[in-house]
Amino acid sequence: NHILDDVRQGVVDLGIANRMPESDQIDTIPMGHDRYHVMVPRGHRLAKRAAATIADLDGERMVSVAPASNVRRMVDRLALDAGVTLQHAVTLDHITLVDRFVRRGLGIAVVPANMRPEDDAGAIVFVPLEPRALRTEIVVCHAHDRPLFPAAADFVTALKDAFSAAAG
């Protein structure tokens, strides 16, 4: 994980990531949780649905992230458990590229809700993935052996406040 490597090596003071295994090198500060959604282009058969299940993805062309990513492992595990066949048509190195491929109709994707583009203009629809228990914990991580500078601590506080406000 590039984020964790950068935090460990002191390239950055903080990283924002999904929950990760305990480490004696990295401390984590929980921020909140993020649900998973199916990202589909407007006009896709799932676009008008109130929610989707992993079974709804059977046979769909998927725009996916690398198999080692938390999102991909979770999606693949759910599909395997449900007997669903996913067609990973496009595999990308970074999740921030996914919306570009979905927007162009190259497939659909399962992403955390925080991946919703702000300048979307309605080309992409986010359909909640059920069950609602499918979510990821978002954490801020920093090197255990380096104290947080005041600006970084202020940023963490502001981020916690933002997550609290978004949660309602």
PyMOL commands that place a pseudoatom at each C-alpha (Angstrom):
pseudoatom trace, name=CA, resn=ASN, resi=1, chain=A, elem=C, hetatm=0, pos=[0.000, 0.000, 0.000]
pseudoatom trace, name=CA, resn=HIS, resi=2, chain=A, elem=C, hetatm=0, pos=[1.594, 3.246, -1.177]
pseudoatom trace, name=CA, resn=ILE, resi=3, chain=A, elem=C, hetatm=0, pos=[-0.079, 5.298, 1.545]
pseudoatom trace, name=CA, resn=LEU, resi=4, chain=A, elem=C, hetatm=0, pos=[1.303, 3.171, 4.362]
pseudoatom trace, name=CA, resn=ASP, resi=5, chain=A, elem=C, hetatm=0, pos=[4.760, 3.069, 2.784]
pseudoatom trace, name=CA, resn=ASP, resi=6, chain=A, elem=C, hetatm=0, pos=[4.788, 6.871, 2.562]
pseudoatom trace, name=CA, resn=VAL, resi=7, chain=A, elem=C, hetatm=0, pos=[3.698, 7.190, 6.205]
pseudoatom trace, name=CA, resn=ARG, resi=8, chain=A, elem=C, hetatm=0, pos=[6.335, 4.682, 7.390]
pseudoatom trace, name=CA, resn=GLN, resi=9, chain=A, elem=C, hetatm=0, pos=[9.107, 6.407, 5.427]
pseudoatom trace, name=CA, resn=GLY, resi=10, chain=A, elem=C, hetatm=0, pos=[8.132, 9.896, 6.594]
pseudoatom trace, name=CA, resn=VAL, resi=11, chain=A, elem=C, hetatm=0, pos=[7.221, 11.113, 3.100]
pseudoatom trace, name=CA, resn=VAL, resi=12, chain=A, elem=C, hetatm=0, pos=[3.856, 12.223, 4.527]
pseudoatom trace, name=CA, resn=ASP, resi=13, chain=A, elem=C, hetatm=0, pos=[2.728, 12.916, 8.092]
pseudoatom trace, name=CA, resn=LEU, resi=14, chain=A, elem=C, hetatm=0, pos=[-0.727, 11.373, 7.680]
pseudoatom trace, name=CA, resn=GLY, resi=15, chain=A, elem=C, hetatm=0, pos=[-2.492, 8.895, 5.461]
pseudoatom trace, name=CA, resn=ILE, resi=16, chain=A, elem=C, hetatm=0, pos=[-6.181, 8.145, 5.041]
pseudoatom trace, name=CA, resn=ALA, resi=17, chain=A, elem=C, hetatm=0, pos=[-6.950, 4.494, 4.456]
pseudoatom trace, name=CA, resn=ASN, resi=18, chain=A, elem=C, hetatm=0, pos=[-9.325, 1.639, 5.074]
pseudoatom trace, name=CA, resn=ARG, resi=19, chain=A, elem=C, hetatm=0, pos=[-8.962, -0.256, 8.328]
pseudoatom trace, name=CA, resn=MET, resi=20, chain=A, elem=C, hetatm=0, pos=[-5.766, -2.233, 8.350]
pseudoatom trace, name=CA, resn=PRO, resi=21, chain=A, elem=C, hetatm=0, pos=[-4.067, -4.841, 10.518]
pseudoatom trace, name=CA, resn=GLU, resi=22, chain=A, elem=C, hetatm=0, pos=[-2.427, -3.713, 13.745]
pseudoatom trace, name=CA, resn=SER, resi=23, chain=A, elem=C, hetatm=0, pos=[1.145, -2.541, 13.325]
pseudoatom trace, name=CA, resn=ASP, resi=24, chain=A, elem=C, hetatm=0, pos=[3.872, -1.438, 15.710]
pseudoatom trace, name=CA, resn=GLN, resi=25, chain=A, elem=C, hetatm=0, pos=[4.995, 1.134, 13.111]
pseudoatom trace, name=CA, resn=ILE, resi=26, chain=A, elem=C, hetatm=0, pos=[1.638, 2.759, 12.320]
pseudoatom trace, name=CA, resn=ASP, resi=27, chain=A, elem=C, hetatm=0, pos=[-0.973, 4.224, 14.666]
pseudoatom trace, name=CA, resn=THR, resi=28, chain=A, elem=C, hetatm=0, pos=[-4.539, 4.608, 13.451]
pseudoatom trace, name=CA, resn=ILE, resi=29, chain=A, elem=C, hetatm=0, pos=[-7.291, 7.017, 14.431]
pseudoatom trace, name=CA, resn=PRO, resi=30, chain=A, elem=C, hetatm=0, pos=[-10.803, 5.852, 13.480]
pseudoatom trace, name=CA, resn=MET, resi=31, chain=A, elem=C, hetatm=0, pos=[-12.816, 8.422, 11.519]
pseudoatom trace, name=CA, resn=GLY, resi=32, chain=A, elem=C, hetatm=0, pos=[-16.009, 6.603, 10.632]
pseudoatom trace, name=CA, resn=HIS, resi=33, chain=A, elem=C, hetatm=0, pos=[-17.505, 4.070, 8.258]
pseudoatom trace, name=CA, resn=ASP, resi=34, chain=A, elem=C, hetatm=0, pos=[-18.296, 4.150, 4.569]
pseudoatom trace, name=CA, resn=ARG, resi=35, chain=A, elem=C, hetatm=0, pos=[-20.848, 1.931, 2.840]
pseudoatom trace, name=CA, resn=TYR, resi=36, chain=A, elem=C, hetatm=0, pos=[-20.219, 0.229, -0.460]
pseudoatom trace, name=CA, resn=HIS, resi=37, chain=A, elem=C, hetatm=0, pos=[-22.144, 1.219, -3.574]
pseudoatom trace, name=CA, resn=VAL, resi=38, chain=A, elem=C, hetatm=0, pos=[-22.397, -0.088, -7.105]
pseudoatom trace, name=CA, resn=MET, resi=39, chain=A, elem=C, hetatm=0, pos=[-21.295, 2.625, -9.533]
pseudoatom trace, name=CA, resn=VAL, resi=40, chain=A, elem=C, hetatm=0, pos=[-23.163, 2.335, -12.823]
pseudoatom trace, name=CA, resn=PRO, resi=41, chain=A, elem=C, hetatm=0, pos=[-23.560, 4.581, -15.857]
pseudoatom trace, name=CA, resn=ARG, resi=42, chain=A, elem=C, hetatm=0, pos=[-26.957, 6.310, -16.168]
pseudoatom trace, name=CA, resn=GLY, resi=43, chain=A, elem=C, hetatm=0, pos=[-29.165, 4.049, -18.261]
pseudoatom trace, name=CA, resn=HIS, resi=44, chain=A, elem=C, hetatm=0, pos=[-27.730, 0.821, -16.829]
pseudoatom trace, name=CA, resn=ARG, resi=45, chain=A, elem=C, hetatm=0, pos=[-30.358, -1.724, -15.711]
pseudoatom trace, name=CA, resn=LEU, resi=46, chain=A, elem=C, hetatm=0, pos=[-29.401, -1.156, -12.037]
pseudoatom trace, name=CA, resn=ALA, resi=47, chain=A, elem=C, hetatm=0, pos=[-29.429, 2.664, -12.198]
pseudoatom trace, name=CA, resn=LYS, resi=48, chain=A, elem=C, hetatm=0, pos=[-33.048, 3.049, -11.052]
pseudoatom trace, name=CA, resn=ARG, resi=49, chain=A, elem=C, hetatm=0, pos=[-32.842, 0.463, -8.293]
pseudoatom trace, name=CA, resn=ALA, resi=50, chain=A, elem=C, hetatm=0, pos=[-33.053, 1.535, -4.656]
pseudoatom trace, name=CA, resn=ALA, resi=51, chain=A, elem=C, hetatm=0, pos=[-30.381, -1.041, -3.793]
pseudoatom trace, name=CA, resn=ALA, resi=52, chain=A, elem=C, hetatm=0, pos=[-28.410, -3.903, -5.347]
pseudoatom trace, name=CA, resn=THR, resi=53, chain=A, elem=C, hetatm=0, pos=[-27.040, -7.183, -4.038]
pseudoatom trace, name=CA, resn=ILE, resi=54, chain=A, elem=C, hetatm=0, pos=[-23.954, -9.087, -5.093]
pseudoatom trace, name=CA, resn=ALA, resi=55, chain=A, elem=C, hetatm=0, pos=[-26.272, -11.473, -7.003]
pseudoatom trace, name=CA, resn=ASP, resi=56, chain=A, elem=C, hetatm=0, pos=[-27.334, -8.526, -9.199]
pseudoatom trace, name=CA, resn=LEU, resi=57, chain=A, elem=C, hetatm=0, pos=[-23.737, -8.297, -10.418]
pseudoatom trace, name=CA, resn=ASP, resi=58, chain=A, elem=C, hetatm=0, pos=[-23.662, -11.860, -11.806]
pseudoatom trace, name=CA, resn=GLY, resi=59, chain=A, elem=C, hetatm=0, pos=[-22.201, -11.787, -15.315]
pseudoatom trace, name=CA, resn=GLU, resi=60, chain=A, elem=C, hetatm=0, pos=[-21.681, -8.004, -15.324]
pseudoatom trace, name=CA, resn=ARG, resi=61, chain=A, elem=C, hetatm=0, pos=[-18.531, -6.503, -16.827]
pseudoatom trace, name=CA, resn=MET, resi=62, chain=A, elem=C, hetatm=0, pos=[-16.650, -5.082, -13.851]
pseudoatom trace, name=CA, resn=VAL, resi=63, chain=A, elem=C, hetatm=0, pos=[-14.247, -2.172, -13.632]
pseudoatom trace, name=CA, resn=SER, resi=64, chain=A, elem=C, hetatm=0, pos=[-12.116, -3.358, -10.741]
pseudoatom trace, name=CA, resn=VAL, resi=65, chain=A, elem=C, hetatm=0, pos=[-9.107, -2.434, -8.699]
pseudoatom trace, name=CA, resn=ALA, resi=66, chain=A, elem=C, hetatm=0, pos=[-6.095, -4.670, -8.158]
pseudoatom trace, name=CA, resn=PRO, resi=67, chain=A, elem=C, hetatm=0, pos=[-6.823, -8.068, -6.560]
pseudoatom trace, name=CA, resn=ALA, resi=68, chain=A, elem=C, hetatm=0, pos=[-4.752, -7.128, -3.488]
pseudoatom trace, name=CA, resn=SER, resi=69, chain=A, elem=C, hetatm=0, pos=[-6.952, -4.124, -2.603]
pseudoatom trace, name=CA, resn=ASN, resi=70, chain=A, elem=C, hetatm=0, pos=[-9.416, -4.343, 0.296]
pseudoatom trace, name=CA, resn=VAL, resi=71, chain=A, elem=C, hetatm=0, pos=[-12.360, -3.478, -1.947]
pseudoatom trace, name=CA, resn=ARG, resi=72, chain=A, elem=C, hetatm=0, pos=[-11.513, -6.127, -4.537]
pseudoatom trace, name=CA, resn=ARG, resi=73, chain=A, elem=C, hetatm=0, pos=[-10.918, -8.833, -1.905]
pseudoatom trace, name=CA, resn=MET, resi=74, chain=A, elem=C, hetatm=0, pos=[-14.268, -8.053, -0.274]
pseudoatom trace, name=CA, resn=VAL, resi=75, chain=A, elem=C, hetatm=0, pos=[-16.163, -8.078, -3.595]
pseudoatom trace, name=CA, resn=ASP, resi=76, chain=A, elem=C, hetatm=0, pos=[-14.499, -11.284, -4.792]
pseudoatom trace, name=CA, resn=ARG, resi=77, chain=A, elem=C, hetatm=0, pos=[-15.184, -13.019, -1.452]
pseudoatom trace, name=CA, resn=LEU, resi=78, chain=A, elem=C, hetatm=0, pos=[-18.861, -12.000, -1.531]
pseudoatom trace, name=CA, resn=ALA, resi=79, chain=A, elem=C, hetatm=0, pos=[-19.214, -13.179, -5.122]
pseudoatom trace, name=CA, resn=LEU, resi=80, chain=A, elem=C, hetatm=0, pos=[-17.561, -16.516, -4.392]
pseudoatom trace, name=CA, resn=ASP, resi=81, chain=A, elem=C, hetatm=0, pos=[-19.764, -17.091, -1.322]
pseudoatom trace, name=CA, resn=ALA, resi=82, chain=A, elem=C, hetatm=0, pos=[-22.888, -16.274, -3.349]
pseudoatom trace, name=CA, resn=GLY, resi=83, chain=A, elem=C, hetatm=0, pos=[-21.899, -18.352, -6.378]
pseudoatom trace, name=CA, resn=VAL, resi=84, chain=A, elem=C, hetatm=0, pos=[-21.748, -15.206, -8.508]
pseudoatom trace, name=CA, resn=THR, resi=85, chain=A, elem=C, hetatm=0, pos=[-19.449, -14.928, -11.512]
pseudoatom trace, name=CA, resn=LEU, resi=86, chain=A, elem=C, hetatm=0, pos=[-17.877, -11.503, -11.922]
pseudoatom trace, name=CA, resn=GLN, resi=87, chain=A, elem=C, hetatm=0, pos=[-16.226, -10.542, -15.193]
pseudoatom trace, name=CA, resn=HIS, resi=88, chain=A, elem=C, hetatm=0, pos=[-13.311, -8.295, -14.240]
pseudoatom trace, name=CA, resn=ALA, resi=89, chain=A, elem=C, hetatm=0, pos=[-13.125, -6.624, -17.663]
pseudoatom trace, name=CA, resn=VAL, resi=90, chain=A, elem=C, hetatm=0, pos=[-10.843, -3.755, -16.592]
pseudoatom trace, name=CA, resn=THR, resi=91, chain=A, elem=C, hetatm=0, pos=[-8.425, -3.839, -13.661]
pseudoatom trace, name=CA, resn=LEU, resi=92, chain=A, elem=C, hetatm=0, pos=[-6.929, -0.554, -12.494]
pseudoatom trace, name=CA, resn=ASP, resi=93, chain=A, elem=C, hetatm=0, pos=[-4.065, 0.285, -10.163]
pseudoatom trace, name=CA, resn=HIS, resi=94, chain=A, elem=C, hetatm=0, pos=[-5.960, 2.990, -8.319]
pseudoatom trace, name=CA, resn=ILE, resi=95, chain=A, elem=C, hetatm=0, pos=[-9.603, 3.308, -7.299]
pseudoatom trace, name=CA, resn=THR, resi=96, chain=A, elem=C, hetatm=0, pos=[-9.735, 7.001, -8.212]
pseudoatom trace, name=CA, resn=LEU, resi=97, chain=A, elem=C, hetatm=0, pos=[-9.651, 6.023, -11.902]
pseudoatom trace, name=CA, resn=VAL, resi=98, chain=A, elem=C, hetatm=0, pos=[-12.731, 3.805, -11.727]
pseudoatom trace, name=CA, resn=ASP, resi=99, chain=A, elem=C, hetatm=0, pos=[-15.359, 6.486, -12.414]
pseudoatom trace, name=CA, resn=ARG, resi=100, chain=A, elem=C, hetatm=0, pos=[-13.717, 7.405, -15.739]
pseudoatom trace, name=CA, resn=PHE, resi=101, chain=A, elem=C, hetatm=0, pos=[-14.123, 3.876, -17.037]
pseudoatom trace, name=CA, resn=VAL, resi=102, chain=A, elem=C, hetatm=0, pos=[-17.658, 3.442, -15.675]
pseudoatom trace, name=CA, resn=ARG, resi=103, chain=A, elem=C, hetatm=0, pos=[-18.649, 6.807, -17.191]
pseudoatom trace, name=CA, resn=ARG, resi=104, chain=A, elem=C, hetatm=0, pos=[-17.517, 5.527, -20.595]
pseudoatom trace, name=CA, resn=GLY, resi=105, chain=A, elem=C, hetatm=0, pos=[-19.667, 2.402, -20.263]
pseudoatom trace, name=CA, resn=LEU, resi=106, chain=A, elem=C, hetatm=0, pos=[-16.789, -0.049, -19.944]
pseudoatom trace, name=CA, resn=GLY, resi=107, chain=A, elem=C, hetatm=0, pos=[-18.371, -1.764, -16.939]
pseudoatom trace, name=CA, resn=ILE, resi=108, chain=A, elem=C, hetatm=0, pos=[-19.721, -1.201, -13.454]
pseudoatom trace, name=CA, resn=ALA, resi=109, chain=A, elem=C, hetatm=0, pos=[-17.840, -1.067, -10.160]
pseudoatom trace, name=CA, resn=VAL, resi=110, chain=A, elem=C, hetatm=0, pos=[-18.218, -1.607, -6.431]
pseudoatom trace, name=CA, resn=VAL, resi=111, chain=A, elem=C, hetatm=0, pos=[-16.747, 1.347, -4.555]
pseudoatom trace, name=CA, resn=PRO, resi=112, chain=A, elem=C, hetatm=0, pos=[-16.953, 3.030, -1.155]
pseudoatom trace, name=CA, resn=ALA, resi=113, chain=A, elem=C, hetatm=0, pos=[-19.551, 5.823, -1.098]
pseudoatom trace, name=CA, resn=ASN, resi=114, chain=A, elem=C, hetatm=0, pos=[-16.802, 8.415, -0.683]
pseudoatom trace, name=CA, resn=MET, resi=115, chain=A, elem=C, hetatm=0, pos=[-15.795, 7.782, -4.302]
pseudoatom trace, name=CA, resn=ARG, resi=116, chain=A, elem=C, hetatm=0, pos=[-18.761, 9.810, -5.595]
pseudoatom trace, name=CA, resn=PRO, resi=117, chain=A, elem=C, hetatm=0, pos=[-17.344, 12.450, -7.949]
pseudoatom trace, name=CA, resn=GLU, resi=118, chain=A, elem=C, hetatm=0, pos=[-18.383, 16.002, -7.076]
pseudoatom trace, name=CA, resn=ASP, resi=119, chain=A, elem=C, hetatm=0, pos=[-18.590, 17.154, -10.700]
pseudoatom trace, name=CA, resn=ASP, resi=120, chain=A, elem=C, hetatm=0, pos=[-20.547, 14.133, -11.874]
pseudoatom trace, name=CA, resn=ALA, resi=121, chain=A, elem=C, hetatm=0, pos=[-23.280, 15.945, -13.878]
pseudoatom trace, name=CA, resn=GLY, resi=122, chain=A, elem=C, hetatm=0, pos=[-25.482, 12.854, -13.502]
pseudoatom trace, name=CA, resn=ALA, resi=123, chain=A, elem=C, hetatm=0, pos=[-23.513, 10.541, -15.786]
pseudoatom trace, name=CA, resn=ILE, resi=124, chain=A, elem=C, hetatm=0, pos=[-22.936, 8.036, -12.978]
pseudoatom trace, name=CA, resn=VAL, resi=125, chain=A, elem=C, hetatm=0, pos=[-25.440, 6.571, -10.530]
pseudoatom trace, name=CA, resn=PHE, resi=126, chain=A, elem=C, hetatm=0, pos=[-24.527, 5.138, -7.122]
pseudoatom trace, name=CA, resn=VAL, resi=127, chain=A, elem=C, hetatm=0, pos=[-26.728, 2.250, -5.978]
pseudoatom trace, name=CA, resn=PRO, resi=128, chain=A, elem=C, hetatm=0, pos=[-26.267, 1.125, -2.353]
pseudoatom trace, name=CA, resn=LEU, resi=129, chain=A, elem=C, hetatm=0, pos=[-24.947, -2.427, -2.081]
pseudoatom trace, name=CA, resn=GLU, resi=130, chain=A, elem=C, hetatm=0, pos=[-26.943, -4.551, 0.338]
pseudoatom trace, name=CA, resn=PRO, resi=131, chain=A, elem=C, hetatm=0, pos=[-26.766, -5.692, 3.004]
pseudoatom trace, name=CA, resn=ARG, resi=132, chain=A, elem=C, hetatm=0, pos=[-26.025, -2.403, 4.724]
pseudoatom trace, name=CA, resn=ALA, resi=133, chain=A, elem=C, hetatm=0, pos=[-23.457, -4.166, 6.921]
pseudoatom trace, name=CA, resn=LEU, resi=134, chain=A, elem=C, hetatm=0, pos=[-21.100, -4.084, 3.925]
pseudoatom trace, name=CA, resn=ARG, resi=135, chain=A, elem=C, hetatm=0, pos=[-18.955, -1.133, 4.891]
pseudoatom trace, name=CA, resn=THR, resi=136, chain=A, elem=C, hetatm=0, pos=[-15.383, -0.185, 5.509]
pseudoatom trace, name=CA, resn=GLU, resi=137, chain=A, elem=C, hetatm=0, pos=[-13.822, 1.685, 8.392]
pseudoatom trace, name=CA, resn=ILE, resi=138, chain=A, elem=C, hetatm=0, pos=[-11.900, 4.811, 7.419]
pseudoatom trace, name=CA, resn=VAL, resi=139, chain=A, elem=C, hetatm=0, pos=[-8.827, 5.629, 9.512]
pseudoatom trace, name=CA, resn=VAL, resi=140, chain=A, elem=C, hetatm=0, pos=[-6.139, 8.254, 9.612]
pseudoatom trace, name=CA, resn=CYS, resi=141, chain=A, elem=C, hetatm=0, pos=[-2.739, 6.654, 10.013]
pseudoatom trace, name=CA, resn=HIS, resi=142, chain=A, elem=C, hetatm=0, pos=[0.539, 8.132, 11.172]
pseudoatom trace, name=CA, resn=ALA, resi=143, chain=A, elem=C, hetatm=0, pos=[3.955, 6.817, 12.109]
pseudoatom trace, name=CA, resn=HIS, resi=144, chain=A, elem=C, hetatm=0, pos=[4.085, 5.514, 15.673]
pseudoatom trace, name=CA, resn=ASP, resi=145, chain=A, elem=C, hetatm=0, pos=[7.535, 6.944, 16.320]
pseudoatom trace, name=CA, resn=ARG, resi=146, chain=A, elem=C, hetatm=0, pos=[6.753, 10.510, 15.140]
pseudoatom trace, name=CA, resn=PRO, resi=147, chain=A, elem=C, hetatm=0, pos=[4.470, 12.912, 16.987]
pseudoatom trace, name=CA, resn=LEU, resi=148, chain=A, elem=C, hetatm=0, pos=[1.692, 14.702, 15.129]
pseudoatom trace, name=CA, resn=PHE, resi=149, chain=A, elem=C, hetatm=0, pos=[2.551, 18.308, 14.379]
pseudoatom trace, name=CA, resn=PRO, resi=150, chain=A, elem=C, hetatm=0, pos=[-0.115, 20.834, 15.454]
pseudoatom trace, name=CA, resn=ALA, resi=151, chain=A, elem=C, hetatm=0, pos=[-1.328, 21.384, 11.878]
pseudoatom trace, name=CA, resn=ALA, resi=152, chain=A, elem=C, hetatm=0, pos=[-1.718, 17.622, 11.366]
pseudoatom trace, name=CA, resn=ALA, resi=153, chain=A, elem=C, hetatm=0, pos=[-3.563, 17.277, 14.687]
pseudoatom trace, name=CA, resn=ASP, resi=154, chain=A, elem=C, hetatm=0, pos=[-5.892, 20.133, 13.663]
pseudoatom trace, name=CA, resn=PHE, resi=155, chain=A, elem=C, hetatm=0, pos=[-6.533, 18.404, 10.344]
pseudoatom trace, name=CA, resn=VAL, resi=156, chain=A, elem=C, hetatm=0, pos=[-7.408, 15.143, 12.140]
pseudoatom trace, name=CA, resn=THR, resi=157, chain=A, elem=C, hetatm=0, pos=[-9.858, 17.045, 14.364]
pseudoatom trace, name=CA, resn=ALA, resi=158, chain=A, elem=C, hetatm=0, pos=[-11.473, 18.732, 11.343]
pseudoatom trace, name=CA, resn=LEU, resi=159, chain=A, elem=C, hetatm=0, pos=[-11.735, 15.378, 9.560]
pseudoatom trace, name=CA, resn=LYS, resi=160, chain=A, elem=C, hetatm=0, pos=[-13.371, 13.759, 12.610]
pseudoatom trace, name=CA, resn=ASP, resi=161, chain=A, elem=C, hetatm=0, pos=[-15.856, 16.638, 12.735]
pseudoatom trace, name=CA, resn=ALA, resi=162, chain=A, elem=C, hetatm=0, pos=[-16.623, 16.197, 9.020]
pseudoatom trace, name=CA, resn=PHE, resi=163, chain=A, elem=C, hetatm=0, pos=[-17.212, 12.463, 9.427]
pseudoatom trace, name=CA, resn=SER, resi=164, chain=A, elem=C, hetatm=0, pos=[-19.445, 13.086, 12.448]
pseudoatom trace, name=CA, resn=ALA, resi=165, chain=A, elem=C, hetatm=0, pos=[-21.475, 15.690, 10.546]
pseudoatom trace, name=CA, resn=ALA, resi=166, chain=A, elem=C, hetatm=0, pos=[-21.838, 13.387, 7.526]
pseudoatom trace, name=CA, resn=ALA, resi=167, chain=A, elem=C, hetatm=0, pos=[-23.031, 10.539, 9.733]
pseudoatom trace, name=CA, resn=GLY, resi=168, chain=A, elem=C, hetatm=0, pos=[-25.806, 12.771, 11.011]
for i in range(1, 168): cmd.bond("trace and resi %d" % i, "trace and resi %d" % (i + 1))
show_as sticks, trace
zoom trace
